[in-house]
Amino acid sequence: MSTGHIVASYDEELAQLHRTITHMGRLASTQLSRALKATLERDGDLAAAVMADDAQVDALEQQIENQTLKLLALRAPVGRDLREVVAALKIANNLERIGDFAANVAKRSLALNQMPEVELTRSLRRIGDAANDMLTRVVTAYADADAAAALAVREADNEVDLAYTALFRELLTYMMEAPQRITACTHLMFAAKNLERIGDHATNIAETLCFQVLGQAPDAERAKGDDTALTILTPPA
């Protein structure tokens, strides 16, 4: 086998890994969009489909793991190639978790469908749209190997955190004012937290992409707008 053929084959394996990661990212984004739609429209069939399709995301993670292990074992990549393979493993893991969180949002929506609709459900749209915008942009940044775009996504996580904190406080107040809605609001709170965590995982992907492209993770500490751990509300008199 000629050296040129070996190099071409190696390059194609890296390119295939890149294509699989990009496909997985786009699938995860679709899952998130469908889960949010199912929740806002109280569409139980769509929610069930999202939950069932999570297996596709899981299968892609396994495929990527197999591809990376083969590359490490047979090609012994170094330098940027090694960073790309290691980054692929990390990114696939984050995308798999995003798929899980999307499925969890869909699962919560099924429980919410069994109860009277809570108006604050509409507030999930801001968090979900912001998280999915981050995910869509970071997948594009990965496809383009664009570290600057990845850093912009990383900064956008603060918007998701702020939206989550605002809804968290609204839900606590609403539960104190309408105790009969505590169960529904609790499901909403978990759904909102799942969306906020998706933003965190999109941020992880952005930081991993910076490592892949630049050889180092971002130095600066990113802004965080989630201060729910410090939230204290006084019950109404």
Backbone as CSV, one residue per row, in Angstrom:
resi,resn,N_x,N_y,N_z,CA_x,CA_y,CA_z,C_x,C_y,C_z
1,MET,0.863,-1.201,0.000,0.000,0.000,0.000,0.892,1.240,0.000
2,SER,0.626,2.161,-0.900,1.461,3.354,-0.996,1.219,4.282,0.173
3,THR,2.236,5.128,0.461,2.099,6.105,1.536,0.956,7.074,1.244
4,GLY,0.833,7.474,-0.025,-0.244,8.395,-0.390,-1.604,7.810,-0.118
5,HIS,-1.769,6.510,-0.386,-3.060,5.863,-0.127,-3.359,5.819,1.365
6,ILE,-2.321,5.529,2.159,-2.493,5.475,3.613,-2.935,6.838,4.144
7,VAL,-2.271,7.896,3.670,-2.616,9.247,4.114,-4.040,9.601,3.712
8,ALA,-4.411,9.259,2.471,-5.775,9.555,2.003,-6.803,8.806,2.825
9,SER,-6.523,7.558,3.147,-7.447,6.757,3.954,-7.586,7.335,5.359
10,TYR,-6.470,7.745,5.931,-6.474,8.358,7.265,-7.275,9.651,7.262
11,ASP,-7.061,10.474,6.251,-7.797,11.731,6.153,-9.298,11.478,6.031
12,GLU,-9.677,10.449,5.294,-11.091,10.126,5.131,-11.700,9.650,6.447
13,GLU,-10.943,8.919,7.240,-11.442,8.459,8.538,-11.680,9.647,9.469
14,LEU,-10.764,10.607,9.452,-10.967,11.822,10.250,-12.175,12.610,9.746
15,ALA,-12.309,12.678,8.439,-13.440,13.406,7.853,-14.758,12.726,8.203
16,GLN,-14.771,11.400,8.201,-15.987,10.662,8.557,-16.351,10.899,10.016
17,LEU,-15.343,10.930,10.875,-15.590,11.231,12.290,-16.205,12.621,12.424
18,HIS,-15.672,13.565,11.704,-16.175,14.939,11.723,-17.625,14.991,11.252
19,ARG,-17.943,14.254,10.196,-19.314,14.226,9.673,-20.274,13.589,10.668
20,THR,-19.837,12.554,11.353,-20.708,11.872,12.313,-21.024,12.774,13.497
21,ILE,-20.007,13.482,13.993,-20.227,14.424,15.091,-21.210,15.511,14.667
22,THR,-21.019,16.050,13.477,-21.911,17.109,12.997,-23.339,16.596,12.873
23,HIS,-23.493,15.395,12.344,-24.829,14.792,12.217,-25.466,14.590,13.595
24,MET,-24.684,14.107,14.546,-25.197,13.888,15.896,-25.645,15.202,16.521
25,GLY,-24.860,16.255,16.306,-25.228,17.561,16.857,-26.525,18.079,16.283
26,ARG,-26.705,17.918,14.984,-27.941,18.377,14.361,-29.142,17.558,14.807
27,LEU,-28.931,16.275,15.017,-30.011,15.432,15.526,-30.402,15.840,16.945
28,ALA,-29.407,16.120,17.774,-29.689,16.560,19.142,-30.472,17.866,19.145
29,SER,-30.128,18.771,18.239,-30.848,20.038,18.127,-32.296,19.806,17.708
30,THR,-32.508,18.897,16.767,-33.871,18.557,16.346,-34.659,17.968,17.508
31,GLN,-34.022,17.109,18.277,-34.676,16.512,19.441,-35.114,17.589,20.430
32,LEU,-34.246,18.553,20.653,-34.579,19.628,21.584,-35.758,20.452,21.074
33,SER,-35.743,20.793,19.794,-36.842,21.569,19.209,-38.159,20.825,19.342
34,ARG,-38.133,19.534,19.074,-39.361,18.734,19.144,-39.855,18.590,20.585
35,ALA,-38.926,18.441,21.530,-39.318,18.321,22.933,-39.979,19.602,23.423
36,LEU,-39.421,20.748,23.025,-39.994,22.032,23.423,-41.373,22.215,22.789
37,LYS,-41.499,21.868,21.528,-42.786,21.968,20.831,-43.831,21.069,21.489
38,ALA,-43.421,19.858,21.835,-44.343,18.922,22.488,-44.842,19.472,23.814
39,THR,-43.961,20.134,24.548,-44.342,20.688,25.850,-45.274,21.876,25.702
40,LEU,-44.938,22.792,24.816,-45.731,24.011,24.655,-47.090,23.735,24.024
41,GLU,-47.153,22.721,23.172,-48.406,22.407,22.483,-49.145,21.236,23.115
42,ARG,-48.601,20.698,24.207,-49.222,19.581,24.922,-49.490,18.413,23.961
43,ASP,-48.471,18.093,23.186,-48.564,17.053,22.156,-47.920,15.775,22.673
44,GLY,-48.737,14.884,23.194,-48.227,13.658,23.783,-47.591,12.720,22.781
45,ASP,-48.130,12.654,21.575,-47.550,11.779,20.546,-46.145,12.231,20.168
46,LEU,-45.968,13.535,20.035,-44.641,14.058,19.694,-43.667,13.814,20.835
47,ALA,-44.134,14.000,22.067,-43.264,13.754,23.225,-42.802,12.303,23.253
48,ALA,-43.729,11.376,22.980,-43.369,9.956,22.962,-42.362,9.661,21.858
49,ALA,-42.505,10.338,20.718,-41.570,10.136,19.611,-40.171,10.636,19.977
50,VAL,-40.107,11.764,20.668,-38.814,12.297,21.103,-38.120,11.307,22.034
51,MET,-38.888,10.764,22.961,-38.315,9.802,23.896,-37.809,8.559,23.175
52,ALA,-38.579,8.085,22.195,-38.175,6.892,21.454,-36.930,7.153,20.604
53,ASP,-36.856,8.349,20.025,-35.751,8.665,19.120,-34.443,8.960,19.847
54,ASP,-34.488,9.034,21.170,-33.244,9.249,21.917,-32.258,8.108,21.669
55,ALA,-32.782,6.940,21.314,-31.917,5.796,21.026,-30.997,6.086,19.843
56,GLN,-31.453,6.918,18.894,-30.614,7.264,17.747,-29.386,8.075,18.186
57,VAL,-29.612,8.984,19.132,-28.500,9.785,19.645,-27.511,8.885,20.379
58,ASP,-28.040,7.972,21.181,-27.179,7.040,21.909,-26.352,6.188,20.945
59,ALA,-26.983,5.730,19.863,-26.288,4.882,18.898,-25.153,5.649,18.209
60,LEU,-25.378,6.928,17.944,-24.328,7.735,17.322,-23.149,7.932,18.267
61,GLU,-23.436,8.087,19.551,-22.319,8.202,20.499,-21.469,6.936,20.474
62,GLN,-22.129,5.775,20.428,-21.396,4.515,20.385,-20.587,4.401,19.092
63,GLN,-21.183,4.852,17.995,-20.481,4.822,16.713,-19.231,5.704,16.757
64,ILE,-19.362,6.880,17.349,-18.229,7.798,17.446,-17.147,7.221,18.359
65,GLU,-17.560,6.593,19.436,-16.576,5.970,20.319,-15.789,4.893,19.579
66,ASN,-16.503,4.100,18.778,-15.824,3.052,18.003,-14.852,3.664,16.982
67,GLN,-15.292,4.735,16.333,-14.430,5.389,15.350,-13.164,5.957,15.995
68,THR,-13.325,6.585,17.147,-12.170,7.201,17.801,-11.202,6.145,18.321
69,LEU,-11.733,5.062,18.881,-10.850,4.002,19.377,-10.065,3.368,18.234
70,LYS,-10.715,3.206,17.091,-10.018,2.653,15.921,-8.903,3.587,15.466
71,LEU,-9.206,4.883,15.424,-8.189,5.851,15.014,-7.011,5.866,15.982
72,LEU,-7.298,5.818,17.270,-6.226,5.839,18.265,-5.365,4.584,18.180
73,ALA,-6.020,3.455,17.974,-5.287,2.184,17.969,-4.479,1.974,16.689
74,LEU,-5.040,2.355,15.552,-4.415,2.020,14.271,-3.617,3.162,13.647
75,ARG,-3.967,4.413,14.007,-3.318,5.545,13.347,-2.360,6.316,14.257
76,ALA,-2.495,6.130,15.565,-1.627,6.838,16.519,-1.517,8.322,16.179
77,PRO,-2.643,9.045,16.152,-2.594,10.464,15.770,-1.797,11.289,16.768
78,VAL,-1.217,12.385,16.274,-0.461,13.304,17.120,-0.888,14.732,16.798
79,GLY,-0.491,15.666,17.659,-0.751,17.074,17.412,-2.232,17.383,17.264
80,ARG,-2.564,18.172,16.253,-3.947,18.590,16.051,-4.856,17.396,15.774
81,ASP,-4.372,16.396,15.057,-5.188,15.208,14.782,-5.583,14.517,16.086
82,LEU,-4.641,14.422,17.014,-4.946,13.803,18.297,-5.976,14.630,19.054
83,ARG,-5.813,15.947,19.014,-6.792,16.811,19.689,-8.184,16.623,19.081
84,GLU,-8.239,16.455,17.769,-9.534,16.280,17.110,-10.205,14.980,17.548
85,VAL,-9.433,13.930,17.677,-9.994,12.638,18.091,-10.456,12.701,19.546
86,VAL,-9.623,13.257,20.421,-9.995,13.383,21.839,-11.214,14.283,21.989
87,ALA,-11.226,15.385,21.237,-12.362,16.305,21.294,-13.634,15.616,20.837
88,ALA,-13.540,14.754,19.835,-14.724,14.050,19.334,-15.366,13.212,20.436
89,LEU,-14.554,12.535,21.213,-15.084,11.734,22.330,-15.832,12.615,23.329
90,LYS,-15.215,13.747,23.676,-15.830,14.646,24.652,-17.108,15.269,24.112
91,ILE,-17.073,15.694,22.865,-18.240,16.343,22.270,-19.389,15.355,22.141
92,ALA,-19.091,14.130,21.730,-20.134,13.118,21.604,-20.800,12.845,22.945
93,ASN,-20.004,12.811,24.002,-20.567,12.597,25.340,-21.499,13.731,25.724
94,ASN,-21.111,14.969,25.437,-21.976,16.108,25.743,-23.245,16.087,24.903
95,LEU,-23.137,15.707,23.648,-24.324,15.629,22.796,-25.274,14.527,23.266
96,GLU,-24.710,13.429,23.733,-25.555,12.354,24.264,-26.329,12.831,25.485
97,ARG,-25.670,13.604,26.349,-26.348,14.136,27.530,-27.434,15.147,27.116
98,ILE,-27.163,15.932,26.073,-28.170,16.863,25.571,-29.388,16.088,25.079
99,GLY,-29.146,14.986,24.379,-30.261,14.150,23.938,-31.061,13.612,25.108
100,ASP,-30.366,13.215,26.164,-31.060,12.733,27.369,-31.925,13.825,27.985
101,PHE,-31.374,15.028,28.078,-32.130,16.133,28.672,-33.352,16.484,27.817
102,ALA,-33.209,16.439,26.493,-34.359,16.690,25.619,-35.438,15.637,25.847
103,ALA,-35.017,14.379,25.967,-35.978,13.306,26.234,-36.651,13.498,27.594
104,ASN,-35.896,13.989,28.571,-36.470,14.236,29.895,-37.509,15.358,29.853
105,VAL,-37.244,16.392,29.052,-38.234,17.462,28.890,-39.517,16.881,28.299
106,ALA,-39.368,16.033,27.282,-40.540,15.396,26.676,-41.292,14.544,27.698
107,LYS,-40.547,13.839,28.530,-41.178,12.995,29.552,-41.950,13.840,30.561
108,ARG,-41.382,14.963,30.965,-42.090,15.860,31.892,-43.369,16.391,31.261
109,SER,-43.323,16.624,29.940,-44.506,17.172,29.274,-45.674,16.200,29.335
110,LEU,-45.378,14.897,29.316,-46.452,13.907,29.419,-47.156,14.005,30.771
111,ALA,-46.366,14.239,31.822,-46.970,14.416,33.150,-47.772,15.709,33.192
112,LEU,-47.247,16.783,32.608,-47.952,18.061,32.597,-49.273,17.972,31.835
113,ASN,-49.317,17.119,30.817,-50.545,16.969,30.034,-51.696,16.378,30.842
114,GLN,-51.374,15.741,31.955,-52.409,15.136,32.796,-53.009,16.126,33.792
115,MET,-52.499,17.351,33.790,-52.935,18.369,34.743,-53.388,19.626,34.009
116,PRO,-54.172,20.484,34.691,-54.542,21.758,34.059,-53.295,22.534,33.647
117,GLU,-53.366,23.199,32.507,-52.201,23.910,31.984,-51.800,25.062,32.896
118,VAL,-50.506,25.188,33.123,-49.949,26.283,33.910,-49.429,27.332,32.938
119,GLU,-49.870,28.571,33.134,-49.512,29.631,32.198,-48.004,29.803,32.075
120,LEU,-47.288,29.573,33.154,-45.836,29.771,33.131,-45.118,28.785,32.216
121,THR,-45.832,27.769,31.731,-45.219,26.842,30.781,-44.657,27.603,29.583
122,ARG,-45.333,28.684,29.201,-44.889,29.470,28.039,-43.495,30.058,28.252
123,SER,-43.132,30.236,29.513,-41.814,30.810,29.801,-40.677,29.853,29.460
124,LEU,-41.002,28.573,29.247,-39.968,27.620,28.839,-39.412,27.960,27.464
125,ARG,-40.228,28.644,26.645,-39.788,28.930,25.280,-38.501,29.756,25.268
126,ARG,-38.433,30.766,26.139,-37.242,31.620,26.146,-35.995,30.810,26.476
127,ILE,-36.099,29.947,27.487,-34.943,29.135,27.871,-34.607,28.140,26.767
128,GLY,-35.636,27.451,26.266,-35.419,26.435,25.248,-34.863,27.004,23.959
129,ASP,-35.416,28.133,23.512,-34.930,28.751,22.276,-33.482,29.215,22.430
130,ALA,-33.162,29.792,23.594,-31.797,30.268,23.823,-30.812,29.096,23.865
131,ALA,-31.215,28.002,24.518,-30.341,26.826,24.598,-30.147,26.203,23.220
132,ASN,-31.229,26.140,22.446,-31.114,25.522,21.124,-30.333,26.412,20.161
133,ASP,-30.431,27.717,20.353,-29.619,28.619,19.544,-28.134,28.374,19.825
134,MET,-27.794,28.197,21.101,-26.414,27.874,21.460,-25.964,26.575,20.801
135,LEU,-26.835,25.565,20.874,-26.489,24.254,20.331,-26.301,24.318,18.812
136,THR,-27.228,24.980,18.135,-27.135,25.098,16.681,-25.849,25.810,16.273
137,ARG,-25.537,26.890,16.987,-24.343,27.675,16.651,-23.051,26.908,16.945
138,VAL,-23.046,26.152,18.031,-21.804,25.447,18.361,-21.586,24.269,17.409
139,VAL,-22.664,23.646,16.921,-22.510,22.582,15.924,-21.962,23.167,14.629
140,THR,-22.456,24.340,14.239,-21.922,25.017,13.052,-20.464,25.386,13.264
141,ALA,-20.136,25.879,14.461,-18.745,26.226,14.770,-17.852,25.001,14.664
142,TYR,-18.359,23.853,15.129,-17.589,22.616,15.018,-17.387,22.239,13.550
143,ALA,-18.459,22.319,12.769,-18.365,21.968,11.349,-17.347,22.840,10.633
144,ASP,-17.237,24.102,11.067,-16.323,25.062,10.424,-14.981,25.181,11.131
145,ALA,-14.801,24.445,12.247,-13.579,24.569,13.065,-13.322,26.027,13.429
146,ASP,-14.374,26.698,13.889,-14.338,28.143,14.145,-14.282,28.404,15.654
147,ALA,-13.097,28.658,16.174,-12.925,28.874,17.613,-13.587,30.168,18.072
148,ALA,-13.544,31.213,17.241,-14.167,32.488,17.619,-15.665,32.331,17.794
149,ALA,-16.299,31.586,16.897,-17.737,31.342,17.020,-18.034,30.511,18.270
150,ALA,-17.148,29.583,18.581,-17.327,28.768,19.790,-17.268,29.636,21.041
151,LEU,-16.336,30.591,21.070,-16.238,31.486,22.226,-17.492,32.341,22.377
152,ALA,-18.095,32.751,21.263,-19.327,33.537,21.317,-20.459,32.708,21.894
153,VAL,-20.504,31.434,21.544,-21.519,30.532,22.115,-21.310,30.412,23.618
154,ARG,-20.084,30.277,24.019,-19.759,30.149,25.447,-20.289,31.339,26.247
155,GLU,-20.159,32.538,25.696,-20.636,33.731,26.382,-22.162,33.776,26.441
156,ALA,-22.826,33.154,25.475,-24.288,33.206,25.398,-24.963,32.389,26.496
157,ASP,-24.206,31.520,27.168,-24.823,30.689,28.205,-25.399,31.522,29.340
158,ASN,-24.867,32.717,29.540,-25.373,33.577,30.601,-26.847,33.919,30.383
159,GLU,-27.255,34.066,29.124,-28.662,34.366,28.829,-29.566,33.220,29.253
160,VAL,-29.122,31.992,29.009,-29.898,30.825,29.421,-30.001,30.781,30.939
161,ASP,-28.890,31.031,31.618,-28.891,31.025,33.087,-29.849,32.076,33.649
162,LEU,-29.824,33.266,33.090,-30.690,34.335,33.579,-32.166,33.999,33.363
163,ALA,-32.479,33.424,32.200,-33.868,33.044,31.917,-34.329,31.950,32.873
164,TYR,-33.445,31.002,33.155,-33.791,29.930,34.091,-34.011,30.477,35.498
165,THR,-33.131,31.353,35.951,-33.266,31.936,37.286,-34.575,32.711,37.417
166,ALA,-34.927,33.474,36.388,-36.166,34.251,36.423,-37.373,33.324,36.534
167,LEU,-37.395,32.244,35.736,-38.531,31.317,35.794,-38.562,30.573,37.121
168,PHE,-37.415,30.207,37.637,-37.337,29.522,38.927,-38.016,30.355,40.017
169,ARG,-37.709,31.644,40.038,-38.306,32.520,41.043,-39.815,32.676,40.830
170,GLU,-40.212,32.791,39.561,-41.646,32.900,39.263,-42.395,31.660,39.732
171,LEU,-41.806,30.500,39.491,-42.465,29.253,39.875,-42.577,29.121,41.387
172,LEU,-41.536,29.520,42.108,-41.616,29.463,43.573,-42.736,30.363,44.092
173,THR,-42.812,31.561,43.547,-43.872,32.495,43.966,-45.243,31.931,43.630
174,TYR,-45.382,31.383,42.442,-46.668,30.847,41.999,-47.097,29.678,42.879
175,MET,-46.145,28.833,43.277,-46.481,27.678,44.115,-46.946,28.116,45.499
176,MET,-46.356,29.186,46.008,-46.788,29.697,47.308,-48.187,30.299,47.229
177,GLU,-48.500,30.905,46.096,-49.811,31.530,45.922,-50.893,30.525,45.535
178,ALA,-50.494,29.412,44.892,-51.462,28.413,44.435,-50.926,27.016,44.739
179,PRO,-50.989,26.587,45.993,-50.421,25.301,46.388,-50.962,24.118,45.576
180,GLN,-52.180,24.232,45.044,-52.745,23.139,44.267,-51.993,22.903,42.960
181,ARG,-51.146,23.854,42.583,-50.371,23.724,41.353,-48.922,23.290,41.617
182,ILE,-48.627,22.894,42.841,-47.244,22.554,43.186,-46.715,21.411,42.317
183,THR,-47.526,20.371,42.097,-47.062,19.230,41.305,-46.709,19.645,39.884
184,ALA,-47.598,20.394,39.242,-47.342,20.843,37.875,-46.116,21.750,37.815
185,CYS,-46.010,22.650,38.780,-44.873,23.576,38.796,-43.553,22.849,39.044
186,THR,-43.606,21.786,39.817,-42.396,21.001,40.057,-41.915,20.353,38.764
187,HIS,-42.843,19.808,37.984,-42.468,19.237,36.683,-41.901,20.322,35.771
188,LEU,-42.509,21.494,35.815,-42.004,22.608,35.009,-40.596,23.002,35.438
189,MET,-40.363,22.997,36.737,-39.055,23.382,37.256,-37.982,22.402,36.793
190,PHE,-38.317,21.106,36.802,-37.359,20.111,36.334,-37.121,20.258,34.825
191,ALA,-38.188,20.532,34.072,-38.028,20.732,32.628,-37.127,21.930,32.354
192,ALA,-37.344,23.016,33.089,-36.521,24.215,32.922,-35.060,23.924,33.262
193,LYS,-34.837,23.144,34.317,-33.461,22.799,34.700,-32.797,21.966,33.610
194,ASN,-33.554,21.062,32.996,-33.003,20.273,31.894,-32.550,21.176,30.752
195,LEU,-33.355,22.194,30.445,-32.997,23.132,29.379,-31.746,23.934,29.757
196,GLU,-31.676,24.332,31.016,-30.502,25.080,31.477,-29.243,24.220,31.383
197,ARG,-29.367,22.940,31.682,-28.216,22.038,31.600,-27.781,21.830,30.151
198,ILE,-28.732,21.877,29.221,-28.370,21.783,27.810,-27.454,22.945,27.436
199,GLY,-27.765,24.130,27.941,-26.888,25.269,27.721,-25.489,25.025,28.264
200,ASP,-25.412,24.393,29.430,-24.105,24.075,30.014,-23.318,23.117,29.120
201,HIS,-24.006,22.120,28.575,-23.313,21.150,27.728,-22.903,21.763,26.393
202,ALA,-23.719,22.677,25.868,-23.311,23.404,24.663,-22.049,24.220,24.954
203,THR,-21.976,24.786,26.156,-20.775,25.515,26.572,-19.568,24.596,26.660
204,ASN,-19.779,23.400,27.204,-18.685,22.421,27.256,-18.157,22.101,25.860
205,ILE,-19.092,21.945,24.911,-18.686,21.653,23.530,-17.868,22.815,22.965
206,ALA,-18.330,24.040,23.241,-17.602,25.224,22.762,-16.185,25.258,23.312
207,GLU,-16.029,24.955,24.587,-14.701,24.966,25.199,-13.818,23.849,24.643
208,THR,-14.426,22.688,24.390,-13.674,21.577,23.800,-13.229,21.923,22.386
209,LEU,-14.091,22.600,21.638,-13.728,23.004,20.284,-12.560,23.991,20.299
210,CYS,-12.566,24.898,21.269,-11.430,25.825,21.400,-10.141,25.057,21.643
211,PHE,-10.213,24.033,22.497,-9.043,23.181,22.742,-8.604,22.487,21.459
212,GLN,-9.557,21.983,20.700,-9.232,21.275,19.459,-8.525,22.189,18.461
213,VAL,-9.060,23.393,18.292,-8.556,24.300,17.263,-7.298,25.039,17.713
214,LEU,-7.314,25.516,18.974,-6.241,26.393,19.445,-5.182,25.685,20.287
215,GLY,-5.514,24.488,20.745,-4.559,23.763,21.581,-4.658,24.079,23.046
216,GLN,-5.632,24.913,23.425,-5.850,25.219,24.836,-7.295,25.669,25.048
217,ALA,-7.794,25.411,26.242,-9.149,25.830,26.596,-9.152,27.327,26.906
218,PRO,-10.317,27.984,26.856,-10.383,29.415,27.193,-9.866,29.670,28.597
219,ASP,-9.146,30.765,28.770,-8.564,31.103,30.070,-9.574,31.764,31.004
220,ALA,-10.310,32.700,30.463,-11.199,33.512,31.301,-12.370,32.704,31.840
221,GLU,-12.766,33.012,33.072,-13.954,32.411,33.670,-15.177,33.031,33.013
222,ARG,-16.101,32.181,32.572,-17.288,32.711,31.904,-18.290,33.234,32.931
223,ALA,-19.098,34.195,32.499,-20.149,34.743,33.360,-21.229,33.699,33.587
224,LYS,-21.753,33.648,34.800,-22.815,32.692,35.135,-23.988,33.441,35.751
225,GLY,-25.168,33.222,35.178,-26.346,33.942,35.649,-27.297,33.107,36.481
226,ASP,-26.909,31.859,36.780,-27.776,30.997,37.581,-27.430,31.163,39.057
227,ASP,-28.283,31.914,39.770,-28.057,32.081,41.207,-29.231,31.519,41.997
228,THR,-29.856,30.465,41.450,-31.032,29.879,42.122,-30.669,29.306,43.491
229,ALA,-29.419,28.892,43.661,-29.014,28.333,44.960,-29.085,29.382,46.061
230,LEU,-29.067,30.668,45.674,-29.110,31.758,46.646,-30.489,32.380,46.796
231,THR,-31.460,31.844,46.036,-32.806,32.418,46.021,-33.539,32.136,47.328
232,ILE,-34.046,33.187,47.963,-34.846,33.066,49.179,-36.113,33.886,48.983
233,LEU,-37.253,33.226,49.118,-38.531,33.924,49.013,-39.267,33.878,50.337
234,THR,-39.898,34.973,50.692,-40.651,35.034,51.940,-42.111,34.686,51.651
235,PRO,-42.670,33.702,52.342,-44.060,33.326,52.117,-44.987,34.524,52.381
236,PRO,-46.087,34.624,51.623,-47.018,35.723,51.843,-47.645,35.649,53.237
237,ALA,-47.894,36.817,53.817,-48.474,36.845,55.167,-49.916,36.355,55.139
